[in-house]
Structures are given as C-alpha cells and as structure tokens.
Amino acid sequence: MKIVISHGSGGIGPAELRTRDFFVDAGYEVELLDFFTPHGIEILRWGNSGRENDSDITFKEMFDVDFPEGPLVHIGFSIGGFLGLCHSDKFVKNYLFYPGVQGFTQEMLERDYRNTTVFLSSKDGGKYKYDNFHKKVENRPETATLVGGHHAFMITDIDVKIDMVTYGNNYGDLMTDEEFNELRPNYEITSYRYDVVGTRVAHLKYNSEFSMLYLNLIKEQLDHDFPSIRKRK
C-alpha cells in the first residue's frame, strides 16, 4: 500500500513536502502527484488579474493522472482535494484538506464517499462550495471543521490575503457531464460561461498546531486500519 499526495494551486510546496516527510519518517511509501508540470502549469491564480497562467487544459484532462498500482491512500490539498473527490473510488482511504470544489456531476453525488475524510476551516470563504456538495450526497464523507482556521492552514508560515473571483450560474454546483468536463482554470472562458458576480477575500494562514494534529490523526487511523504496512522494513 502506498500514500499518494495531490498538491494545491501553488503546485508541490511546503504542505505536500512536509506531509510526505512525515509519513516517510513513519515508515510509509509516499508518492507526490504532480498534475501541473505535464501541462506546463506552474501555479493557478484565482483573481481577475495577473491571469497569465490561464490554461486551456480542462480539469478532467489535468486530473487524468497515472496512479500507482495497488491499494492507495490519498491525501489532497485544496485543488488536490477536488481531484480526490473526482477519483474517490480509486482509494481505500481518501483524506482531503479544504477541497477546492469547482463543480460536481450527478454520478459524483451517487458515489459512496465513506472512505473519505474532509478537513475544513471555518474561516475559509470557499467552504460553502464543499458544504453544498456535502449536503446533496447520500453516502457523505466524514467531515471535520477547524473552528477559527483558514484555507491553506497546512502550508508552513503562509499568511496572505488574495482577492478571489466568484462566478455565478451553476459554477461550483451540480453540472451536466458536458459542463463538468469543460471546466478549466481559464478566467476568460469561465467568466464568459458563468459570469463574474464579484470577488471575495481569501485569507490563507498557517496553523502549526492543527497541522500536526491532523497529520497524527491520519497516521493513527492508518496504523490502526492497516497495521501490516506501518513499516516497510
């Protein structure tokens, strides 16, 4: 069994590397999934300016990654959490930190997410999109909310505020398969199809206490559920 880690909008960075090192030190095999580099993407920005990184690649194409063979435990951060929802049926355990839900299909709502645990933050302005998904799913993920926490609380030493675009119509909500398959990180296309309804301030802020708490919680669950793989040696 192997742990695979999916990165957030900044690509592989402190949260992913720290999580990898934590589980490697605990004796697990860990692989980082880089779904940006194959498509020439370095970082995704979500404001209405500085969108030089706009891409014509769809999320469906971006998330079409080659997972390692065998049983997998997945840990996803932000947009990597969205990947985790899209591919939840491929994992025995699926841990998602503040997933950046961009939309979902009826098939996703009918899936069984009881293998999935979601960690949210009460001060995450984008939390409502996951909450909307959660309330419509019958077999819901187990969900915990960090009271007073912000988006990106797993990223070491981060403390920044970003103006985020918010879109209208059914963006981030239930979509047809065709709409969902055309989702892409492209402001020009997305703003045309869904309309810009405003902006919100996203506060990205690290929380060292809760970062370690949740890493240890995941480790304890894996050690309990899969005792034979606690150590590779």
Backbone bond lengths (Angstrom), bond angles and torsions (degrees), N, CA, C in turn:
res aa  C-N    CA-C-N  psi(-1)  N-CA   C-N-CA  omega(-1)  CA-C   N-CA-C  phi
1 M - - - 1.468 - - 1.526 109.11 -
2 K 1.328 115.71 142.77 1.453 121.72 -176.52 1.530 109.42 -131.42
3 I 1.338 116.01 148.50 1.453 122.25 172.80 1.522 108.39 -96.45
4 V 1.331 117.22 129.80 1.459 121.61 175.40 1.532 108.10 -116.10
5 I 1.329 115.87 139.51 1.459 121.80 -175.36 1.521 109.65 -120.05
6 S 1.344 115.93 127.07 1.467 122.13 178.76 1.530 109.33 -105.37
7 H 1.315 116.88 130.90 1.463 122.60 -173.77 1.520 113.04 -82.84
8 G 1.323 114.60 169.78 1.451 122.02 176.97 1.513 112.46 -93.56
9 S 1.339 116.80 -162.06 1.460 121.90 -173.06 1.523 113.83 -67.11
10 G 1.308 117.44 -18.85 1.457 120.54 178.53 1.512 113.89 -87.87
11 G 1.329 117.34 3.63 1.459 120.22 -175.35 1.517 110.24 80.08
12 I 1.321 116.18 -171.19 1.459 120.35 179.95 1.525 109.18 -67.18
13 G 1.327 115.71 121.31 1.457 120.59 -176.00 1.515 111.61 -146.67
14 P 1.343 117.08 -154.55 1.465 120.88 -172.68 1.525 115.19 -57.27
15 A 1.337 118.20 -41.65 1.465 120.11 -178.32 1.520 110.86 -63.31
16 E 1.332 115.84 -45.18 1.459 120.24 -177.69 1.527 111.68 -69.65
17 L 1.319 116.63 -43.14 1.467 120.57 -178.43 1.527 110.98 -67.66
18 R 1.321 115.85 -41.26 1.466 119.22 179.06 1.528 110.71 -65.17
19 T 1.320 117.01 -41.48 1.457 120.89 178.76 1.530 110.57 -64.83
20 R 1.332 116.44 -43.13 1.469 119.65 176.26 1.523 110.73 -57.45
21 D 1.327 117.23 -50.07 1.462 120.62 -176.88 1.524 111.29 -62.63
22 F 1.329 116.34 -37.50 1.464 120.66 179.64 1.530 110.96 -59.98
23 F 1.328 116.80 -46.24 1.459 119.80 -176.56 1.533 112.36 -80.88
24 V 1.314 117.54 -28.98 1.466 119.51 173.00 1.524 109.49 -64.00
25 D 1.324 116.64 -44.31 1.458 120.34 178.56 1.525 111.68 -62.84
26 A 1.341 116.18 -27.18 1.463 120.52 178.50 1.533 111.95 -83.28
27 G 1.347 117.10 -2.81 1.447 120.40 175.61 1.508 116.30 99.78
28 Y 1.337 117.06 10.85 1.464 120.08 -179.83 1.527 111.16 -95.16
29 E 1.301 115.27 152.26 1.466 120.83 169.90 1.524 107.97 -82.70
30 V 1.323 116.31 131.34 1.460 120.83 -174.43 1.525 109.54 -133.83
31 E 1.348 115.39 139.11 1.463 120.98 176.02 1.519 109.39 -130.56
32 L 1.341 116.28 133.52 1.458 122.00 175.33 1.530 109.46 -89.34
33 L 1.332 116.65 130.65 1.462 121.70 178.20 1.531 108.95 -95.81
34 D 1.299 117.48 116.45 1.464 122.18 177.66 1.529 107.92 -104.69
35 F 1.332 116.60 100.46 1.466 120.15 -179.08 1.526 111.71 -102.11
36 F 1.349 117.84 11.98 1.454 122.58 174.26 1.524 112.16 -96.36
37 T 1.322 116.41 -54.16 1.460 121.83 -171.86 1.523 114.03 -53.56
38 P 1.343 119.74 -42.67 1.477 118.97 179.82 1.525 113.57 -59.48
39 H 1.335 117.08 -18.97 1.467 121.52 -178.60 1.529 112.21 -111.24
40 G 1.320 116.80 12.97 1.453 121.07 177.24 1.511 114.41 71.54
41 I 1.318 117.80 23.07 1.465 122.09 -179.17 1.521 109.09 -101.71
42 E 1.328 116.25 132.26 1.457 121.03 176.67 1.521 111.38 -100.51
43 I 1.343 115.63 -40.40 1.458 120.80 -175.61 1.526 107.90 -157.23
44 L 1.332 116.48 150.76 1.459 121.40 173.57 1.518 109.20 -108.67
45 R 1.311 116.42 130.18 1.458 121.48 174.96 1.528 108.05 -110.42
46 W 1.307 116.83 146.57 1.455 120.75 -172.44 1.522 112.60 -118.20
47 G 1.329 117.54 12.59 1.460 120.51 175.83 1.521 110.54 -87.64
48 N 1.349 116.28 -176.61 1.467 119.82 179.13 1.516 111.48 -102.51
49 S 1.330 116.01 16.10 1.456 120.43 174.00 1.515 108.58 -140.50
50 G 1.325 115.91 163.15 1.455 118.55 -179.48 1.512 113.07 65.38
51 R 1.339 116.54 33.16 1.458 120.25 -174.88 1.529 111.55 -92.64
52 E 1.325 115.96 38.58 1.461 118.93 179.80 1.529 111.76 -66.22
53 N 1.325 115.99 -13.05 1.455 119.58 178.93 1.528 112.20 -93.56
54 D 1.352 118.44 5.67 1.459 119.80 177.71 1.523 110.44 -49.10
55 S 1.304 115.81 137.49 1.456 120.04 -175.20 1.514 110.41 -127.31
56 D 1.319 116.11 146.98 1.456 120.76 175.07 1.524 111.49 -88.73
57 I 1.329 116.90 -3.06 1.458 119.59 178.71 1.528 108.76 -72.86
58 T 1.308 118.15 137.97 1.462 120.99 178.13 1.525 109.65 -84.25
59 F 1.325 114.93 160.23 1.460 118.56 175.37 1.520 110.50 -62.36
60 K 1.324 117.25 -35.94 1.457 119.97 178.44 1.525 110.57 -59.64
61 E 1.337 116.95 -44.33 1.466 120.69 178.56 1.531 110.84 -69.07
62 M 1.324 116.94 -40.87 1.454 121.33 -179.39 1.531 111.18 -63.24
63 F 1.335 115.92 -38.63 1.457 121.07 -176.80 1.531 112.70 -84.55
64 D 1.309 117.33 0.47 1.474 120.86 179.05 1.525 108.73 -80.39
65 V 1.326 115.66 72.44 1.465 121.58 -175.64 1.526 109.41 -101.11
66 D 1.317 115.53 156.67 1.463 121.62 175.88 1.526 108.23 -89.32
67 F 1.311 116.51 103.17 1.449 120.37 177.91 1.528 110.35 -76.28
68 P 1.320 117.13 149.42 1.464 119.64 175.10 1.528 110.69 -59.87
69 E 1.303 116.23 155.11 1.455 120.64 177.85 1.524 110.34 -75.59
70 G 1.315 115.32 157.66 1.451 120.94 176.90 1.512 112.63 92.98
71 P 1.334 117.18 175.83 1.467 121.33 178.74 1.524 110.87 -61.59
72 L 1.334 116.44 138.35 1.462 121.33 -174.94 1.521 111.21 -129.20
73 V 1.324 115.06 140.03 1.455 123.01 165.67 1.526 106.38 -104.66
74 H 1.323 116.36 131.89 1.464 120.19 -177.27 1.521 110.56 -114.88
75 I 1.333 115.78 138.81 1.464 122.71 171.89 1.527 107.17 -126.91
76 G 1.333 116.91 121.39 1.460 120.72 -176.65 1.512 112.15 -125.77
77 F 1.348 115.32 141.93 1.457 121.45 -179.27 1.528 110.10 -115.01
78 S 1.336 116.72 125.29 1.464 122.60 172.90 1.539 111.41 56.46
79 I 1.340 117.95 -111.75 1.470 118.16 179.65 1.526 110.20 -65.49
80 G 1.350 116.75 -26.81 1.458 120.27 172.41 1.520 112.29 -67.94
81 G 1.338 116.15 -24.53 1.453 120.00 172.57 1.516 111.87 -70.93
82 F 1.322 116.27 -34.86 1.465 120.78 173.40 1.526 109.78 -62.56
83 L 1.329 116.46 -43.57 1.463 120.31 174.84 1.527 110.15 -56.92
84 G 1.334 115.82 -40.90 1.458 119.93 179.80 1.512 113.42 -63.40
85 L 1.330 117.74 -35.45 1.463 120.53 175.55 1.528 110.89 -69.24
86 C 1.341 115.33 -40.40 1.472 119.52 -179.04 1.519 111.94 -65.29
87 H 1.333 117.87 -30.93 1.462 122.10 -175.73 1.529 112.27 -116.47
88 S 1.314 117.27 24.92 1.469 120.48 -173.11 1.520 113.48 -57.43
89 D 1.324 117.19 -29.76 1.463 120.56 -177.15 1.527 112.79 -73.37
90 K 1.334 118.17 -4.71 1.457 121.49 -178.52 1.526 112.71 -95.30
91 F 1.343 117.27 -1.82 1.449 120.57 -173.33 1.522 111.59 -120.94
92 V 1.337 115.74 147.03 1.462 119.30 173.28 1.522 110.07 -79.80
93 K 1.326 116.41 -33.22 1.456 122.60 172.36 1.524 107.84 -136.05
94 N 1.336 115.51 143.83 1.454 120.59 -171.71 1.526 108.13 -141.18
95 Y 1.337 117.18 104.19 1.462 122.14 -177.17 1.532 109.33 -107.40
96 L 1.338 116.23 123.01 1.460 120.65 -173.35 1.519 110.20 -124.37
97 F 1.351 115.55 122.87 1.449 121.31 177.03 1.525 109.54 -97.95
98 Y 1.350 116.12 124.55 1.468 125.06 178.93 1.537 112.21 34.90
99 P 1.366 117.40 62.03 1.471 120.49 -175.20 1.516 112.43 -60.32
100 G 1.343 116.15 133.90 1.459 122.14 179.77 1.512 111.06 -89.07
101 V 1.319 116.78 78.65 1.463 122.43 -175.70 1.525 109.96 -67.73
102 Q 1.326 116.67 124.66 1.462 122.28 178.61 1.526 112.49 -103.85
103 G 1.319 116.44 -9.04 1.454 122.29 -178.40 1.513 109.20 154.20
104 F 1.330 116.54 171.16 1.465 120.14 179.69 1.522 109.52 -157.01
105 T 1.319 115.04 158.68 1.460 122.02 -178.01 1.526 110.08 -107.41
106 Q 1.325 115.27 170.02 1.461 119.92 176.54 1.521 110.57 -62.94
107 E 1.330 117.01 -37.05 1.471 119.75 177.83 1.516 110.98 -60.65
108 M 1.326 117.70 -39.13 1.465 120.62 178.35 1.529 110.79 -65.47
109 L 1.319 117.43 -37.23 1.462 120.31 178.94 1.525 111.59 -66.44
110 E 1.311 117.78 -29.35 1.465 121.61 -177.35 1.527 112.87 -87.10
111 R 1.322 116.86 -2.62 1.461 120.99 -178.32 1.531 110.66 -79.34
112 D 1.328 115.75 157.14 1.464 121.85 178.27 1.528 109.23 -92.32
113 Y 1.350 116.42 114.75 1.462 121.30 -177.36 1.531 112.08 -105.31
114 R 1.305 117.46 22.87 1.462 118.03 -178.33 1.524 112.62 -73.71
115 N 1.332 117.29 -3.99 1.470 121.00 171.47 1.529 111.86 -89.34
116 T 1.334 117.00 0.72 1.467 121.95 -169.46 1.526 111.29 -113.63
117 T 1.330 115.39 137.23 1.456 122.34 173.35 1.525 108.23 -122.28
118 V 1.324 116.42 130.97 1.463 121.79 -177.14 1.527 109.38 -116.27
119 F 1.332 115.69 131.90 1.460 122.43 177.30 1.528 108.64 -110.38
120 L 1.323 116.61 115.35 1.456 122.45 -177.77 1.525 110.61 -109.74
121 S 1.330 115.52 172.93 1.459 122.32 176.30 1.520 108.76 -128.62
122 S 1.327 116.31 133.85 1.466 119.73 -174.01 1.528 112.87 -66.33
123 K 1.346 117.83 -25.27 1.459 120.84 -178.87 1.522 112.68 -100.60
124 D 1.314 116.39 19.44 1.464 121.97 176.32 1.525 108.01 -86.19
125 G 1.336 116.75 113.39 1.462 120.67 -177.85 1.513 114.44 -64.76
126 G 1.334 117.40 -20.40 1.462 120.31 178.94 1.508 113.55 -93.59
127 K 1.317 116.95 3.69 1.465 122.05 -177.28 1.525 111.98 -59.68
128 Y 1.342 116.64 -29.80 1.469 120.25 -175.40 1.527 111.86 -59.95
129 K 1.350 117.59 -29.61 1.468 119.73 -178.93 1.520 110.99 -70.05
130 Y 1.321 116.77 -40.14 1.463 117.93 174.53 1.530 110.00 -67.92
131 D 1.335 117.84 -42.25 1.462 120.78 179.77 1.519 111.08 -57.06
132 N 1.321 116.75 -39.31 1.459 121.50 178.83 1.522 110.88 -63.63
133 F 1.336 116.07 -43.60 1.463 120.65 175.81 1.525 110.55 -62.26
134 H 1.315 116.54 -46.46 1.469 122.06 -174.41 1.529 112.13 -59.70
135 K 1.321 116.63 -43.06 1.462 119.17 -175.24 1.526 112.61 -71.32
136 K 1.346 117.46 -16.94 1.458 120.92 -178.64 1.529 112.99 -95.17
137 V 1.339 117.04 -9.67 1.460 121.36 -178.52 1.523 109.09 -89.79
138 E 1.335 116.34 136.47 1.464 119.84 178.62 1.525 110.91 -77.35
139 N 1.339 117.15 -52.86 1.462 122.17 179.56 1.526 107.88 -94.43
140 R 1.328 115.14 81.71 1.457 122.17 -167.85 1.524 113.06 -77.43
141 P 1.340 115.70 154.57 1.462 119.40 168.76 1.524 110.49 -67.01
142 E 1.318 116.19 150.93 1.456 119.45 168.09 1.527 107.11 -69.85
143 T 1.329 116.53 133.33 1.463 119.69 -172.40 1.519 110.49 -131.82
144 A 1.344 115.26 132.44 1.462 121.71 176.37 1.520 108.52 -124.17
145 T 1.330 116.41 141.95 1.458 121.22 -179.33 1.519 110.46 -116.71
146 L 1.316 115.71 125.64 1.457 122.51 175.92 1.528 108.63 -80.22
147 V 1.326 117.19 104.82 1.458 121.66 -178.19 1.528 109.35 -69.27
148 G 1.321 115.91 123.65 1.457 121.56 -178.90 1.511 113.95 88.88
149 G 1.334 116.42 -3.64 1.456 120.59 -179.30 1.509 112.52 -86.25
150 H 1.332 116.18 159.92 1.453 123.42 -179.42 1.522 110.58 -115.49
151 H 1.320 114.83 166.60 1.456 120.47 172.29 1.532 108.84 -59.05
152 A 1.313 115.61 144.36 1.469 122.47 177.02 1.521 112.81 72.50
153 F 1.339 118.07 24.47 1.466 119.17 -177.26 1.521 112.92 -66.40
154 M 1.332 118.32 -7.74 1.459 121.24 176.84 1.533 112.82 -89.33
155 I 1.335 117.77 -9.00 1.470 120.95 -176.18 1.527 109.64 -87.83
156 T 1.292 116.38 114.65 1.458 122.82 -173.72 1.532 112.58 -54.41
157 D 1.333 115.83 125.23 1.472 125.18 171.11 1.522 115.22 67.35
158 I 1.320 119.07 8.64 1.461 118.99 179.34 1.526 110.59 -76.44
159 D 1.331 116.46 141.73 1.462 123.07 174.93 1.527 107.36 -161.02
160 V 1.341 115.86 83.07 1.461 121.41 -177.61 1.518 109.68 -136.92
161 K 1.339 115.14 159.04 1.457 121.15 175.31 1.522 108.66 -119.95
162 I 1.335 116.01 136.08 1.459 121.96 -175.93 1.527 108.99 -129.94
163 D 1.329 117.08 135.73 1.464 121.31 172.82 1.528 108.99 -78.67
164 M 1.323 116.24 117.24 1.461 122.04 -176.79 1.523 110.35 -106.12
165 V 1.326 116.37 138.60 1.458 121.09 174.94 1.524 109.92 -75.23
166 T 1.321 116.34 139.79 1.458 120.85 171.37 1.524 108.62 -116.45
167 Y 1.327 115.05 135.73 1.460 121.25 -175.85 1.526 110.53 -108.33
168 G 1.311 115.45 158.21 1.455 121.40 -178.12 1.517 113.00 -100.16
169 N 1.333 114.25 -154.40 1.467 122.95 -177.52 1.530 109.25 53.67
170 N 1.325 118.79 -132.26 1.461 119.64 -177.12 1.516 112.34 -107.69
171 Y 1.342 116.98 25.30 1.464 118.92 178.29 1.527 109.90 -64.48
172 G 1.329 115.88 129.45 1.451 121.54 -177.67 1.510 113.70 82.56
173 D 1.324 117.26 1.45 1.466 122.07 -177.40 1.533 108.85 -116.16
174 L 1.334 115.62 -164.79 1.460 121.20 178.64 1.524 109.62 -65.27
175 M 1.340 115.56 129.35 1.458 122.21 -177.59 1.523 110.37 -128.42
176 T 1.311 115.81 159.97 1.451 119.41 169.09 1.527 108.45 -70.12
177 D 1.326 116.49 162.58 1.461 119.46 178.11 1.525 110.72 -58.70
178 E 1.321 116.86 -39.01 1.464 120.74 -179.16 1.521 111.01 -64.48
179 E 1.327 117.72 -45.83 1.465 120.99 178.24 1.523 111.09 -61.52
180 F 1.316 115.54 -45.34 1.463 119.82 -178.15 1.522 111.07 -62.62
181 N 1.321 116.49 -41.81 1.465 120.26 -178.44 1.523 112.98 -69.58
182 E 1.340 117.29 -14.99 1.460 120.66 179.41 1.528 112.97 -98.89
183 L 1.335 117.09 0.39 1.461 119.56 177.08 1.520 110.17 -61.32
184 R 1.321 115.99 135.04 1.463 119.99 179.49 1.528 109.40 -153.68
185 P 1.330 118.35 153.13 1.466 121.48 179.06 1.521 111.13 -80.08
186 N 1.306 115.37 70.28 1.454 121.20 -176.01 1.527 108.23 -137.58
187 Y 1.327 116.53 108.38 1.456 121.21 -174.54 1.522 111.91 -60.49
188 E 1.321 117.58 -43.44 1.464 120.49 -176.60 1.524 110.87 -61.01
189 I 1.335 116.07 -46.72 1.467 120.13 -179.07 1.520 111.22 -69.87
190 T 1.336 115.99 -46.58 1.459 120.05 -176.31 1.522 111.96 -65.85
191 S 1.322 117.50 -42.35 1.468 120.03 -179.43 1.521 111.33 -66.19
192 Y 1.327 117.53 -30.52 1.465 121.44 177.93 1.528 110.60 -71.71
193 R 1.337 116.14 -42.87 1.471 119.65 -175.39 1.523 112.95 -77.63
194 Y 1.339 116.61 -33.11 1.463 119.07 -171.70 1.525 113.84 -118.00
195 D 1.304 117.85 -9.61 1.462 123.46 179.73 1.536 111.61 70.43
196 V 1.318 114.55 137.77 1.458 120.91 175.53 1.524 108.23 -86.89
197 V 1.322 116.73 125.73 1.465 120.68 -178.51 1.524 111.76 -106.96
198 G 1.318 117.47 -5.83 1.457 119.84 178.36 1.514 111.58 154.96
199 T 1.303 115.38 -164.29 1.456 121.60 176.46 1.525 108.53 -134.89
200 R 1.300 115.65 161.14 1.453 121.87 173.49 1.525 107.75 -139.07
201 V 1.313 115.68 155.27 1.454 120.48 178.84 1.527 109.23 -90.59
202 A 1.318 116.19 123.09 1.456 121.44 175.12 1.521 108.46 -100.88
203 H 1.320 115.96 120.55 1.457 120.96 178.66 1.528 108.08 -99.73
204 L 1.318 116.09 113.24 1.456 122.05 178.80 1.528 107.46 -98.87
205 K 1.344 116.65 118.41 1.457 119.33 -173.48 1.515 111.15 -146.62
206 Y 1.318 114.77 130.63 1.468 122.59 -178.82 1.522 111.50 -73.42
207 N 1.346 115.83 145.80 1.454 121.97 172.68 1.522 107.35 -134.92
208 S 1.327 116.47 100.92 1.466 120.57 -173.77 1.518 112.05 -65.70
209 E 1.327 116.92 -38.07 1.469 120.08 -178.04 1.522 111.15 -62.26
210 F 1.324 116.45 -49.47 1.457 119.23 -176.92 1.527 111.51 -75.56
211 S 1.319 117.25 -27.81 1.457 119.90 175.21 1.527 110.48 -57.97
212 M 1.315 116.92 -49.56 1.461 120.32 179.95 1.523 111.73 -70.20
213 L 1.326 116.81 -35.77 1.461 120.53 179.13 1.519 110.87 -57.52
214 Y 1.348 116.83 -47.50 1.449 119.83 -175.54 1.526 112.33 -75.47
215 L 1.325 117.68 -32.98 1.463 118.99 174.67 1.528 110.42 -63.00
216 N 1.313 116.43 -43.00 1.462 119.69 178.51 1.516 111.68 -68.29
217 L 1.326 117.20 -34.85 1.466 120.34 177.36 1.528 110.43 -62.59
218 I 1.337 116.72 -45.29 1.467 120.12 178.50 1.523 109.95 -62.21
219 K 1.319 116.96 -45.47 1.460 120.43 179.95 1.524 111.12 -58.93
220 E 1.323 117.21 -44.69 1.460 120.69 179.74 1.520 111.55 -61.15
221 Q 1.336 116.80 -40.09 1.461 119.56 178.58 1.519 111.30 -65.96
222 L 1.336 116.84 -43.50 1.465 119.83 -179.88 1.518 110.98 -66.77
223 D 1.331 117.57 -41.54 1.459 120.56 178.31 1.518 111.00 -60.93
224 H 1.330 116.23 -36.75 1.462 120.65 -179.81 1.531 111.80 -74.24
225 D 1.337 116.49 -45.47 1.465 120.45 -173.68 1.527 112.82 -79.34
226 F 1.342 116.66 -29.36 1.466 120.69 -176.47 1.540 110.07 -131.74
227 P 1.332 116.80 64.11 1.482 119.14 -174.23 1.525 113.56 -62.76
228 S 1.320 117.71 -24.82 1.468 119.62 -177.23 1.521 113.19 -73.10
229 I 1.351 117.92 -13.24 1.471 119.07 -178.28 1.516 112.03 -113.62
230 R 1.328 116.81 14.23 1.459 118.28 -178.05 1.525 112.11 -61.73
231 K 1.332 116.44 -32.93 1.443 120.45 178.00 1.520 109.14 -129.45
232 R 1.317 116.23 135.01 1.457 119.39 179.83 1.513 110.62 -71.65
233 K 1.327 117.64 -29.48 1.456 121.06 -175.39 1.518 109.95 -91.13
